[in-house]
């Protein structure tokens, strides 16, 4: 499914925030030192974060607004030190309880950043879950509000 169709679905059935401006995207990129890929740029120009399936506060999928994206090691470990994880991992989706979906800006492939599960109890170890934000979003929207990478049986709850 294309990003345009995914974004339209978010608008119709989920809880998007108002869009970010191009100036806000530029300020974000200057702050973090890397550029958004095409998928992320389209998403943030459509909505500056939002939640899937339910509104705040009790949600499984909270796609962070630009201002809340930070190094994963800071968000999860509380320290910006190499011993606490790679500096190239950044938070993207808050899955609650200090669990995040993160992207790795050092592994850009085909112009897109891969996404990983960052479980707070095993971080800095991560598990690959999508090759792009578009792939992640498509799977998340079909997940029934479950962490799609943890369980393939939709009848069994997952974190």
C-alpha positions in Angstrom: 0.0 0.0 0.0 1.3 3.5 -0.8 2.1 6.1 1.8 -0.7 8.2 0.5 -3.2 5.5 1.2 -1.8 4.7 4.6 -2.0 8.4 5.5 -5.6 8.6 4.3 -6.4 5.6 6.5 -4.8 7.3 9.5 -6.9 10.4 8.9 -10.1 8.4 8.6 -9.7 5.8 11.4 -7.0 6.9 13.8 -5.8 9.9 15.8 -3.3 12.1 13.9 -1.9 15.3 15.2 -1.8 18.5 13.1 0.9 18.5 10.4 4.4 19.8 10.9 5.5 22.7 8.7 8.5 22.4 6.4 10.3 24.9 8.7 9.6 22.6 11.6 11.0 19.6 9.7 14.2 21.6 8.8 14.6 22.6 12.5 14.2 18.9 13.5 16.8 17.7 11.0 19.2 20.4 12.2 18.7 19.3 15.8 19.3 15.6 15.2 21.9 15.8 12.5 20.1 13.5 9.9 17.4 13.9 7.3 14.0 12.3 7.3 13.6 9.8 4.5 10.7 10.2 2.0 8.3 8.0 4.1 8.9 10.0 7.3 8.8 13.3 5.6 5.4 12.5 4.0 4.1 11.3 7.4 5.2 14.4 9.3 4.0 16.8 6.7 0.6 15.0 7.0 0.6 14.7 10.8 3.3 15.5 13.5 2.8 12.3 15.3 -0.4 10.6 16.4 -1.8 7.5 17.9 -3.2 4.4 16.2 -6.4 2.7 17.4 -7.0 4.8 20.4 -6.4 8.4 21.7 -3.9 9.2 24.4 -3.1 8.3 27.1 -3.5 4.5 27.0 -2.3 3.5 23.6 0.1 0.9 22.2 1.1 2.8 19.1 2.1 6.4 19.7 4.1 7.8 16.8 6.1 10.5 18.4 5.9 14.1 17.3 9.2 15.5 16.0 9.9 17.3 19.3 9.9 14.0 21.2 12.2 12.0 18.9 15.5 11.5 20.6 18.4 9.1 20.8 17.1 5.7 22.0 19.8 5.3 24.6 18.7 8.5 26.2 15.0 7.6 26.1 15.5 4.0 27.3 18.7 4.1 29.4 18.7 7.7 30.5 22.2 8.4 29.4 23.8 9.6 26.1 26.9 7.3 26.3 28.2 4.7 23.9 27.9 2.0 26.6 24.1 2.6 26.5 23.6 1.9 22.8 24.5 3.1 19.4 24.2 6.9 18.8 22.4 6.2 15.4 19.3 4.7 17.0 16.4 7.1 17.5 13.0 6.7 19.0 10.0 6.8 16.6 7.1 5.0 18.2 6.4 4.8 21.9 4.9 1.4 22.7 4.5 2.2 26.4 6.6 1.2 29.5 9.9 2.4 28.0 9.5 0.1 24.9 10.0 1.8 21.6 10.2 1.2 17.9 13.4 2.8 16.8 15.1 3.7 13.5 18.7 3.4 12.7 20.0 6.3 10.8 23.3 4.5 10.1 21.6 1.7 8.2 19.8 3.6 5.5 19.1 1.3 2.6 17.3 2.3 -0.7 16.8 5.7 0.8 14.9 4.4 3.8 15.6 3.7 7.4 15.0 0.3 8.9 13.0 0.0 12.1 13.7 -2.1 15.1 12.0 -3.3 18.3 13.8 -1.8 21.3 12.5 -3.6 24.4 13.8 -1.8 27.5 14.8 -5.0 29.3 17.2 -6.1 26.6 18.3 -2.8 25.1 20.7 -2.0 23.5 19.9 -5.3 21.7 17.3 -4.7 19.1 15.2 -6.8 16.7 14.6 -5.8 13.1 10.8 -5.5 12.4 10.5 -3.4 9.1 12.7 -2.3 6.3 11.0 1.1 6.2 8.4 3.3 7.9 5.9 2.6 5.2 6.2 -1.2 5.8 6.0 -0.7 9.5 2.9 1.5 9.2 1.1 -0.9 6.9 1.8 -3.8 9.3 0.8 -1.7 12.4 -2.5 -0.7 10.8 -3.3 -4.4 10.2 -2.2 -5.5 13.6 -5.4 -5.1 15.5 -3.5 -2.9 18.0 -1.0 -5.6 18.8 2.8 -5.5 18.5 2.8 -7.4 15.1 6.4 -8.5 15.4 5.8 -10.4 18.7 3.0 -12.7 17.8 1.6 -14.0 14.5 -1.6 -15.3 16.1 -4.2 -12.5 16.3 -6.1 -14.3 19.0 -3.2 -14.3 21.4 -2.5 -11.0 23.2 1.0 -9.5 23.1 2.6 -6.6 24.8 
